[in-house]
Amino acid sequence: MPFGSVLQAFCRDRGSDRVLSNWGHDKYLAPALHDGGVIGSKIALFACTAADALTTLGAIEQAEGLPHPTVDGVWGKTSPTANASYLIVDFGEQNIDQAIALTRRAGLRYVYHSSPFATWGHFQLKPNLFPHGWDGLRECVEKARAAGIGVGFHTLSNFITTNDPYVTPKPDPRLARVGSAKLVGAVDAQAKEIEVDAPDYFRRSSALNTVVVGDELVRYAAVSAAAPWRLTGCERGAFGTKAAAHGAGAAAGRLMDHDYKVFLTDASLSVEVARKIAELCNHAGIRQISLDGLEGNWSTGHGQYGRALFTDAWYNALSPELKGQVRNDASNPCHWTWHMATYYNWGEPWYAGFRESQTLYRFKNQMFYTRNLLPRMLGWFALRENTSLADAEWLLARAAGYGAGFTLAMSPDSLAQQSAASGTVAGANKSAGAILDAIREWETARLAGAFPAEVKALLRDNKREFHLERVGDGQWDLYPVVAGQRGTAVRVGRR
């Protein structure tokens, strides 16, 4: 304001149902949420120099009993190893040893599974990878821990797959609903058109176009353009539920779904799913996790608060041995997840080559992390058959320049050797060993603080290439590379 600044705080009474615009739906029912309101809430207002902001926030966290997770015994926001890089290797009970070996060769301390689940919701593991289920994952974790490696996995937060027990054979009443209408007349179990008394919640087409009537899920193709309002092209007994007759006046609830062809949760089920993730973490001893798809909790109708409820429920359900000890990130931030998240690790490798996929996005994120007092990460990269050592050192130079960690996804067979009988094993990369060795040297140097500021500035230049070689304990030679030729080395070392 012309006279200074105004700080306004507000709260919302969530004790009554509301109809609002949400996630592409013009009308969305946000059910009442009885959470105790604002009683006991506090706002911390502080003033200090910018350089003291992080220390001040840490003191507030501890004084107010907020989450204050640590990494290697140091608060995660200041720990020098909070943004240590890690591997993604989609291991199973049969090849966990390969995953451990790859991680150790790269000199890294965490190995992560990107897709371990056959279902989301109850988080049943893929039986071909984990024939002994959660116990099998725990055995993998224990074997990795004995080798000094922590294990993590990827989740899609409150996304519920259509094969999960929350959906089939009997849908859970807490699956999120856009809204409901009533059946105008009775329908039998074979009807392909169903008349409802209002069309508002059914008009927007989505990935699954599903309504729940009693214990039956019904997929429909469209809603009629004019009254009488009819759901047309109905597939009865969808997703393994049982087709049944329904009487006039029965509620037809439009389920909220996502383009990943999953259903979502109301606030109560969100909390239960979050606690289920924590239960698996506790059972298996998981030390790293990504709460991807956290925006799915907009399905609660309570906006950012829905996301906060989910992350809070997960964190508080962790065992005393794990609470505050699990490295974690998420798909998007809010003020509450800032306290719990170790870092954010945005950037995906699926859209272009190793150096091109979301490159500018990754670099811009480093400024966001710095402004928001977060450890810096460069996101996911994928080791493919054609990934070269030069590609890897391009990434490693940028990581050193920004002081950022990264994730490298690779196959358990990336180091497989050529066979005279079968040729190169699928997923093998002839440079994989050299790439892992380079990661070990660059990451050791980065975390040791070996690169001075003026060298980091050069390493951030996306047009420059570099090569790093160890020359002694805590000492490396950094070579500029131009047109494949090495220039004069600069000696860098542990400080």
N, C-alpha and C positions, 0 to 999 in steps of 0.2 A: 504494500500500500504506500501512498505518497509519504505517510508519516512513519513508516517502518514496516514490520512484518506482523501478520496475524496467524496464529496457529489455532486451528479449529479441530476439536475432537467431536465425534458423533457416534451414536449407537443406533442399532435397529432392533425394534421389538419383533422377535421371530415367533412370538407365541400364537400367531394366527396364520391360517392359510393365506397365501398371496398368489395371484396370477400375474406373471411378468413375462417379458421377452427374454429368452434364454437360448443360447447356442443355436441360433438359426430358426427357432420356433417363435412365432409372434406371440403365442399364448402358451405358457408353461406353468404348471401348478407347483409352487414351492410349498410343501407341506409345513405345518407348524413344527417348530423345534423348541422344546422346553429344556433349555440348558442352564437355567438359573439366572439369566440376564447379566447385568453389569455388576452385580453385587460382588465385591472382592476384587474387581479389576483395578489396575493401576496404570498410570502413564508416567514414564520416566523422561523428564526434560533435563538435558544436560548442556553445558557450555564449556568448551575447551578449545585449545588449538587443534588444527587438523591433524597434526602429528601425534596428538595424544588421544585421538578419537577411539582408536581400537582398544587401547589400554583401558579407557574409561568404560567402554561398552562391556569389556570383560569383567570389570569390577561390578558393574550393575547386574550382569548375569548372575554372578556368584552371590551377591547380596540379596537378590530377589528370588533365588532358587530356580532360575531359568536353566534350560539345557546348556551345558558348558562342556561339550565333548572334547576329548583330547586325542592326540596322535603321538605315540611314543612318549607319553607322559607330559606332553606340552599342549596347551590349548590349541585346538585345531586351526584357529585363525592366525596363529603365529608360529606354528610348528614348521620347521624347515622341511619336514618330510610329508606334510599334509598333501602336497600335490605330486607325490612320487608317481611315476608312470607305472602302467600295468599291462599285462597281456590278457587278451580274450582268447581262450582256447575252449571249444565246446567239447569237453571231456565227458567220460562216463566211468563207470566202475572198472571197465576193462582197460582204459588207456589213461587213467589219472597219472600214472608214472611218466608218460610222455609229456603231459602238460606240466608236471613239476620240473622235468628236465629242461624243457624250453624256457621256463621262467627263471630257473637257476642260471642257465647259460647267459640269459639277457641281464643277469645281475639284479633282477626285480624281485619284489617281495609279495606280489599279489597276482593271482590268476583268477579269471572271471569267466563265468558261463553266461552266454548271451541268450540262450533259449533252452532252458532245462525242463520246461513244463509242458505236460500234455493237456492240462486245463489251467485256466486262471480263475481264481475264486477260492477253490479249495487247494490249489497248487499241488495237484498230483503230478509227479515227475514222469518223464517219458520212460516207459518200461524197457525200451531197447537200450537206453543209456544207464538207467538205474533200476535194474530188476528187483532190487531190495528196497525200493522206494526211499523214503526219508532216511532210513537207517543206512542205505547204501551211500547216500550223499554224505552222511556223517562220517562214514569210514573213509571216504575220499578226503574230507576236511582234516581228519585226524592224521592221515598219511602225509598230507601237505604240511600240516603244522609241524610234524616231526622233522620235515626238511626246511623249516623256517619260512614257509609260504602260507599266506592267508588266502582264503577262498571267498569269492563273492558270486552273486548272481543278479540277473536282470529281471525286473518285474514291470508290468504295465498297470501298477497300482490297483484301481478299482474296476478295471476292464474284466468282464465275466464272459468266458467263452461259452458257446452254445452247447458244448458237451459236458459242462461242469454240473455237479449236483445242484447248484443253485438254480439251474435252468431245467434240467431233465432228470427223471421223468415227471417231476412235479415242480413247477416254478415257484421260487420263493416270493412271498408277497411283498418283500422289500426291494425287489428289482425296481429301479427308478421308472416312473411313469411321467410322460409329458402331460397327461391329463386323462380324464375318463368321460365316457358318455354311457347312455343306457340303451339296451336293446329295445326296439319298438315292439317287436313281437317275438314269440318263441321261435327257436331255430332247432332243427334236428342236427344229427352228427354229420350229415352229408351236404348240408347247404353250402353253396359256393358264393352266395351273396348274403350279407348280414346288414340289416337296416338298423341304424342308430339314430338317436334323437338330435344329435348335433354333430357338425363336421369339423369343428375348429381344431381339434387336437390331431386330426388324421390327414390333413391336407398336404403337409410337407413330406415328400417322399424321402426315404432314407435307405441305408444299406440293408436293413432287415425288415422294415415295414411290418411290425408284429404287434398284435394286441393280445392281451391275456383276458380270458373269460373263465372264471372259476379256476380250475386247474389245467385248462387247455390253452396252448399257444396257437394263434391263428395268424398266418402271414396273408397279406392282401396286396393286390396289385395297385389299386387306386381307390379313391372315394369319388362318388358321383358328383357331377358338376352342379347339380341342383337337387332340391328336395323331390321325392323322399331320399334322404341321405343313406347311401348304401356303400358298404365296403365290398368291392368287387374282386373277382379272381382269387377267392380265398383258398388257401391251402390249410386244411384242417389237421389238427394234431401235429403241428410242426415241432421239430427238434425233439422228437421222441416222446412228446406228451400224447395224451389220449383224447381223440375226438369224442365229443359228448354233446348231448342235447342241452340247451339252455333256455330258461324261461324268460318271458317278457319282463323288462325292468332290471335284468342282470347287468352288472357293470362290465363295460368293455374298456380296459385300460390300455392306452397306447404306450408301449414300452419305449424308453429312451435307448437308442443304440448309437454306435460309432461306426465310422467308415471301415474300421478293422473287422467289421462283422462280429461285434461283441455287444453285449448288453452292459448297462451301468447300474449304479446302486443309489438307493436313498441314503440319508445321513446315517441311519442305524446300521444298515448293511455295510456302508463304507467303513465304519468303525470296526465291525466284525472282521471284514476282510483284512484291514490293516493289522489287527491282532493276530490273524491267521499267518500273515507274513512274519510277524515277530515270533510266533510259535515255531515256525520252521527255522528261523535264525537261531533261536534258543536250542532247538533239538539238535541241529547240525553244527552249531558253533560258527556260524557265518560271520565274517569280519568285514564284508564289503557288500554294498547293495546300491542299486539305482531305482529310485521310485519314478520311473518313467511314466508318461501318461497321467501325471498328477492332475492335469486339467480335466480329466474324466470326472473329478469330484464336483465340477459344475453341475453334474446331474442331480445333485442334492437340491438345487435351486437356491443355494446360499452362497454362491460366488466364491471369493477367496476364503471365506470362512469354512466352506466345505473342504478345501484343500488343507487348511490348518487342522481341522478335526481329524483328518486321515493321518497326517504326519505325526500329530501329537499322540494319537492312539497307538501307532506303531512304536514310537520311541518309548512311551511309558509301559508298553507290554514287554519290552526287552528284559531279560534276566539281569540281576545285579552285576553279573560278570561281563555282560555285553553292553549295558546301557552306557552311552558316551564313549564306546570303544569301537563302534562299527563305522568305518569310512562309508559315507553316503553322499549321493547327489540326487538331483531330481530334474524333471523336464522343464520346470519353470519355478521362479522364486516368489516368495512373499516375505513379509517381515518376520513371520513366525518360523518359516523354514530356514531363514538366515541363521537362526540360533542353532539349528540341528544339523544343517548341511555342512559337510566337510569342504566341498567345492561344487561347482557346476562344470559339466564337461560336454559342452555343446559343439557339434560339428560331426557330420556323418559322411562316410566314404562311398555311398552307393550311387552317387549321381554323376560322377566323372572319374578321370584318372586320379592317381595317387596324389598328385600335386594340385589338381584343379577342383576337387569336390569341396564346395563351400569354403574356398580358401579365404576370400575377403571377409566372409562372415566370421570365420575363426579368429582372424586378426582383430577385427573390430570388437569381438567379445573380450579381448584382453583389456581394453580400455574400460569396458563395463565392470569387469572383475575388480580392477584397480580402484575405480570410483566407489565401489560398494564393499571394499575391504574384504575381498574374497581371494583365496589362493587361485592362481591362474592355471587353466587347462586348455589344451588345443583341440580336444575332442577325439573321436574315433578315426583311425586309419586302418586300411585292410591290406595285408600282405597277400598279393596275388602271385601267380606264376611268373608274371613279367615284371614284378617290382624289383628294381635294381638297388645295389648298394648306394649309388648316387642319389636315388630317390630317398632312401632312408636317411642319408646324411643331410639332405635338404630339410627333412622334417626335424632332425636332431639339432641342426643349427638354429632353426626357428625356435625350438623349445628352449635351447640355451639362451637365446637372445631375449625372449620374453620372460624367462624364468618360469616356464610353464611345463606341466606334465602333459602326457598324452596317453592314448590307448592304442595298442596295435592288435588287431584281430588276425588270427592265423589258424590254420588247420593243425590238428595234432600230428599230421603226416608231412608237415612242411619241410622237415629235415630228411624225409625218406630218400634213400639212395636209389640210383638207377639199377635196374636189374636186367641182365642179359635176356631174360625170358620175357619180361613184361614191359620193359622200357621204364620211363619215369612214372612214379606213382602219382595219381591224381592229387593235386594240391601241393605237390613238391615245388620248391623254388631253389634253383641251384645256388642262389646267393644267400639263402636263409641263414646259414651258419655265420657268414660274415656280417650279416645285418644284425643278428643277435649280439655278436661280439661288439659291434659298433655301438649298439644301444647301451651295453654294459659300460663302455668307456665314457660316452657322452653323458649318460645319466649320473655316473659316479662323479664326474667333474662338475656337472651342474649343481648337484646337491651338496657338493663340497665347497661351493662358492668360488670355483676356480676362474671364472670369467669376469674380468673387471668391466666397469661400466662402458668404457670406450670400445671394448671388444664386443660386448653385447649389442651395442648400436649397430655394428657391422653385421652381426649374426641375424639381426632383424630384417636386414635388407633382402627382400625376396628374390632379387636378381643375382645375388651372390651365392657361390658354392664353396663348401669347406670340407676338409678332411681332418680327423683328429687321431693322433697316435700317442699311446702311452710311452713315456721315456724314463719313467722312474716312479717311485712311490709318491703318489699325489702330484705328479708332474706330467704334463702332456704338451705335445707340439701341435699347434693348430695351423694348418696349411690352407691358404686360399687356393681355389681350383678354378682355372680359366680354360675353357675348351679342352677339358680333360687333363690339363697339365697343372701340376702343383707349383705354387709359388714359394716364396720365402716364409718359413714357419715363424710363428710367434709362440713363445713359451708361456704357458699358463699353468697355474697350480693352486693347490689347496691353500686357503687362507685361514 
